[in-house]
């Protein structure tokens, strides 16, 4: 989504929030729990894609493995609070989290990209208890995949047999068997789980503002970046020896999105309970999590939108962009003499690009094509790999990177390719600021994305204030990588692109 599109969406959300707040302030918000007589009828009419499964209906051995795995990850320090940027403020999430799932997958929320701890390991067995714990969540994921398939088949059969299609909300009306198979695939192919942990005795939480449900562990929201129409499946582990009363239990709150007339519901969650928001409920409803009196873990299984969020995707994008870079071996003696000329202040009409060639392995690089669309693609990919992958990975600190051994080699390869993209930008800039006939067209093509790069670098460097940095534990201190100074000759362009932008702007304006 463009920056302008995001701003419009944010304004629309604020307007809806104000309308909801004004209405509830005037009339008061109503919510029901299972202890209310009207609860079951309301669920059937407005929340019919919510499926709550009690602990006793889940295999006992699965409970034992999952709850052991939670404790392993917590005791080894794999669950910690995220620091996210929200409306120019740094927010420390009350909930501690980590992402487990298919190798090479990521999940992004609140402008923070989470990188999976793999839950499978190819042909080898888990090599330590942390990997064993991650593999347990693959077992839980397999259980949820089958459970959701069964729910959809059951739901379809029930609605198919309803006389004259008289069910209140027949999602599957008119669907063929193939449609149902596609529905099952979309809903049950969970590829990641976001693990959450919160101890309410040590974390400050505000109160739920609309219905007075209790203390908010997670505010009202829809889960982001999921396949449209997919299911979210959640396992709940409340760390209590005895079953609490309803008021002391953890709850999931649900409401029809931005609706001011239909009552919300709050569903108590006891140790080992599960629930599913089936078949697009996440798209039409909002949910929150209300804290109980005990500490609590959850495993939230999702079908993430994976077309732009996997390692394979970004590697493919980078490889596509690099197709426009070629290199010639060149003459060793020519390069040697030119290097000497550079060192002694000599002049040469190709000195700038050949100087870059010497710094990058003694080869003379050039761009295959100067077509605007190809140059724009290169700069778009350059920004994407730098700000959506490399900086996202290292900004989360040294502990984060050490825990993700799987990602280290791919991230180093992405950084190597990013350096090539820097070189490609340098070659394009040299053409745009030189004496070439098409310099104005090249400058016009690359200027927008380089402007965006300059702005984003400044934003990332200012992501945390000095005071905020002092409060971050050493193991989570951000690594502003990549970052370099003017004296670093290993990169062809400066970190600060101010002067280059002025040159490009002047060239682009000269065309008009």
N, C-alpha and C positions, 0 to 999 in steps of 0.2 A: 504494500500500500504506500502511495506517495505521502510526503509530509503534509501536503494540503488535504489529502483525503483523510489522514489520521486526525487532523485538526477539526474537520467537519464532523467526523464520527464522535470526537470527544465533546464538541459543543452539543450535538444531539443527545448524547448520553447524559450530560449535565442537565439539559432541559427535562428529560424524562425523570431524572432523579428528583429534580425540584418539584415537578408535578406530583410525583408519588409522595414526597415528603409533605407537601402542602395538604394533600388529601388525607394522609394518615394523621397529621397533626389536628385536622379539623374533625375527623370522624373516629379516629383511633383505628389501629391495625388489629385485625383478628387473626389468630392462628389456632389450629386444632392439633391435638395429640391423640394417640389411640385411646386415651381415657374418655374422650368426648364422644357422645352418642352419634353425632353427625360425621365423625371422622371417616368411617369406612365408605359412606356414600360419597363424600367429597373426593376421596382418593379414586374411587371408581369413575367418577365423572371428569375430574380435572388432572389427576396424577396417575392415570392408568398405566403409564409406562414405568412406574416405580415398582421394583420388586425387592422386597425385604426378606432375607433368608436368615432364620435364626441359627444360632450356633449348633444346636443339636442335629441339624440337617446337613452338616458338613463333616466329612470323615475326620475322626479323632486324630489319626496319625498326621494328617495334613495340618491340623491346629498345632500340634506339638512341634512339627518342623518349622512352620512359619514363625511361631512365637520365639523359638530358639534363634532363628535367623535374624529377627529384629534385634535381639539382645546382642548378638555377635557384632552386627554393624554398628550399633550404638557404642558398645564398649571399645571398639577399635577406632572410634572417632570418625566414622564415615557419614554421620548425620550431623549437619550443622546449619546454622541460620544463613540465609542468603542476604546479600546486600544489593538491593535493586534501586534503580533510579526511576522515580515516579514524579512527574510534574516538577522537575528540577530539584527534587528533594531526594536524599538518600534514605531509603527505608530499610530497616532491619526486620526481616520477617519474624513474627513470633514463633513460627513453626520451623523446625530443623528438617532438612530434606536431603535426599539424594535420588538419582535416577538410575534405574537398572533396566536392561532390556537387550534388544538385538544389537550385536556389535555394529558400531558405526552409525547408530541412530542418535539423534538429539531431540530435545524438546525445549521450546522457547516460551517463556512466560514473563510478563512485565519487563520486556527488553533484555532478559537474561537467557542465554543459551546454556542449557544443561547437557552434559555429555554422558552417555551411558557407561555404567559399569557393566560389562558383558555378563549375561546369565547363561551363556553356553561357550564352549572353548574348543570348537573344532573336533579334532581327533584325540585330544588329550583330556585327562581327568582334572578336576579342580586341584590346585596345588597347595591350598591353605584353607583355613576355615572361613575366611572372608569370601573366597570364590565358592566354597560349598554353600555359604549362606545365599549368595547371589543365585546359584543354581536352584535353590529351594523356591525362589520367587518365579522361576521358570515353571516349576511344578504347579505352583498356585495359578500361574497364568494359563497353563494347559487346562486346569480344572475350570477356570472361568470361561475359557473358550467353549468347552463342551456344555457348561451350564447355560450360557447365553444361547447357544444353538438350540438346546432343549426348550428354553423359554420361548423363543421365536416360533418354533414348530408348534408348541402347545398353544400359543396365542393365536397363531394362524388357524389351527384346527378349530379352536373355540369360536373364532369370529366367522369362519366358513360355515359353521353349523348353526349360527344364529339365524333364526327365522326372519326372512325378508330384510336382512341387513339392518336389524333394528338396534344393534349395539350403539351406544352413545358416540363412540369414536373408533370407527372401524378403519384402522390404518392400512389393513391388508385387503380391503375390498377391491375386487377386480384383478387381483394379482395372479399371475400364472405360477406354475411350479418353478420355472426358471427365475421369475422375479423373487420368489422366496429364497432360492439358493443364493442369489446376489445379495439379498437383504442379510442373510446369515453371514456371508463373507464380509460384508461391510461392517457388521456389528461385532463379529467375534474374532477378527484377526488382530488381537492385541499385540502391539510390538514393543511397548515400554510399560513400566510401572513407576510412578512417582511415589517414593516412600516418604512418610511424614512422621514426625515425633514432636510432642509438646508435653511439658510438665507444667500444669497451670499454677503450681505453687511458686514458681520462680520467674514467670514471665508476666509482664503487665499486659492486660487486654482491655479494650474498650467494650462497652455494652452494645448489643444489637440495637440499632436506632429506630427501626420501624415498628416492631412488634413486641419489644421488650422480652425477647426469648431468653436472654442471659448473656454471658460473656462470649465475645466473638473470638474464636481461634482463627477462623478464616472468614473474611467478609463475603457479602453477596457477590456472586460472579457467575459467569459461564466459563467453562474450561476452554482455553484458547488453543488454536492451531491443531484441531482434531479434524478427522474426516467428517464431512457433513453427514448427519444422520447416524453417526456411530454411537455405540454404547460406552458408558463409563461404568466399570465394575470396581467395587471397593470392599476390602477386607478390614475389619475393625478389631483392634486388640487393646482393650482397656485393662490397665494393670491393677486389677482389684481382685482380692480373694473371694469376696462375696458380691452377689448381685446388688447394685445400688437401687435406691428408689428412683422413680422417674425424674424427679427434680435434680438429682445428683448425677444422672447418667449423661454421657456425651450424646449429642443429637445432631442429625443433619436436618437443616431447615430448607424447605423448598417453597417457591412461589412461582406463579405464572409471570413471566418476565414483564416488568413495568405495569402490571395490572393492578388497579386500585380497588376492584370490586370483589374478586375471588379470594377467599381466605387462604393464608399460607398454612403449611403444616410443619410440625417438628416431630421427627421420628427418633425415639430413643434407640441408642446403639449399645448393646451389651457385649461383653467380651466374646469374641469369635463370631459376631454377627457379620453378615455381608449385605450389601444392597447393590442393585443395578439401576442405572438410569438408561433405559432401553430405547433403542430405535429413534434417536434424535431428540430425546427429552432435554439433553444439554443445549440444544438449539432453541427450544421454546420456553424453557424454564431457567430460573436462577437458583443457586443453592448456596448455603453457608454452612459453617460448622460451629456448633455451640459447645463450649468446653464444659466438661463434667468436673468432678472433684479429683479424679485420679489422673496420672499420666497416661498417654494414649499414643499408640502407633496406628498407622493405616497404610495400606498398599492400594494405590489407585491405578487401575489398569486401563490403558487408553489405546485407541487406534489413531496414532498421530498422522497428520498430513505430511507424508514422507517424500513428496516429489521434490521439495527444496530443503530438506532437513537432514539428509544423510551424507556420510562421507563420500559415498559413491557419486552422489549428485555434484558436490563441489569439486571433486577430482575431475569429473567429466567437463564441467564448466571451465576449469582452469586449462585442461588439455585443449579444449576448443579454442580458447583465446591464444594459447601459445603456438597454435598452427600458423599464426601470422609472423612469427619470428624465425629468421633463418640466419645462418652464420657461414662465413668463409674462413678457411684456414689462414689465408694471407701469407705473406712472406715474413719469415722470422727476422731477416736482416732489415726489412723495411720497418717493421714494428720496433725493432731495437733502435734504429736510427731516429725514428719519430719520438720514441721515449726519451732519447737523449736531447732531441730538439725541445721537447716539453720542459725538461729539467733545466734547460739553458735559455728559456724564454723565447724560443723560436716560434715562427708563425707558419701555419699551413692551412689551406682552405678546408681540410677534413680533420683538423687537429682535435676538435671537440669530440667527435664520434670515435676517432681512433684512440683517444685518451681513455674513453670508456671501455673500448675493446681491450686495451692493455690491462685495465683493472679487472676484467672479467675473463681472464684465462688466455689472453693473447689471440683472441679471435675477433674478427670484425663482424658485428651483428648488423642486420638491417631488417626492415619491415617488408614483407612480401607485397602487401597491398596498402594503399592509402585511401581506400574507399571509406566514406564517412561511417557507414554502418559497421564495418569491421573495426575501425578505430574506437567507435563508441562502445562496442561489445567488449573490447579489451579493457577499457577504463571502467566499465560497469563491473566486470569480473574482478578487476584489481580491487575495487572498493569492497565488493562482497567478500572476498577471501580475507581481506585485512580486518574488516570491522565486524563481520558476522561469524568469523571462525577463529582467526589467530588471536585477535585481541580478546574475544570472548573467552577463549580457553585460558590464556595466561592471566587475565585480570582476576581470576578467582583464587589465585595464590598458589604457593608452592605445594601445600598439602593436596590441593585439588589435582595438580598435575602428577604428583607422585602416586596418587591412588589410581590414576588412569593410565596404567602401563600400556594398555592396548592402544591408546591414542598417541603415544609419544613419537613413534616412527612416522605415522601419517602426518602429524602436525609439523614435524621437521621437514618432511617432503613438501608440505604446503608452503612453508616458509622459504624453502629453496625456490619453488616456483614463483612465489610472490616477488622474490628478488629479480627474477626474469621479467616479471610484469613491470617492476620499477624501471628496468632497462628499456623495455618497450615504450614506456611513457617518456623516458629520456630521449629516445630516438625520435619520437613524434614531436616532442618539444623542440628539439634541435631543428627539425624541418620547419616547424611553425615559426620559429624565431630567426631563421636563416634567410638566405636569398633565393629560396625555391619558388617556382612559379605558382605552386598550389599551397603556399604557406597559409593563406587566409582560410581556405577550406579546412585544412588540418587543424588550425587553431580553433575554428568554430566547432568542429566535431568533438574535440577533446576538452574544451573549456568547461562545460557543465559538470562533468564527473570529477575533474580535478578541483574545481571549486568546492564540490561536495566533500571531497577527500580532505581538503584543508579545514573545512568547518568541523568535520567529524573528528579529525585528529585533535583539534582544540577542545572539543566536547569530551573526548575520552581522557585527555590529560587533566581536565578540570572535573572529572567524575566524582572525586572525593576532595573535600576541603582538608586543610592541614589538621584541623581538630578531629574530623572524622577518621583520618588515617591513624591518628594517635590511639583511637579507640578500637582499632581492628587488631586482633591477635596476630603475632608475627607469622604464624603458619598460613594466615589468610590474607596477608598484605598483598595488594595488587602488584603485579609485574606489568609495567607499561611497555609491553613488548609487541611489536618492534619500536625501538626508539633509538635515535642516534644524533650525534652532534655534527656541526659543520666540518670538524676536523677528521671525521670518519670517511676515509677514501674508499671503503669497501662498497658503498652504495652510490649510484650515479646521480641521485637527486637529493637535495636537502630535505630534512624533515619538515621545516617551515616552508610552505610553498608561496608565501606572499609575493616575493619578487617575480617568480615564474608566472603567477596569475596576472600581474601587471603587464608583463610582456605579451602574454597570450591575449589579454583583453585589447591591448593596443593593436595587435596584428588583426584580430577579428574585426575590430571597428574600422580598420583601414579598408576593408572590403566594401563598406558602405559609403 
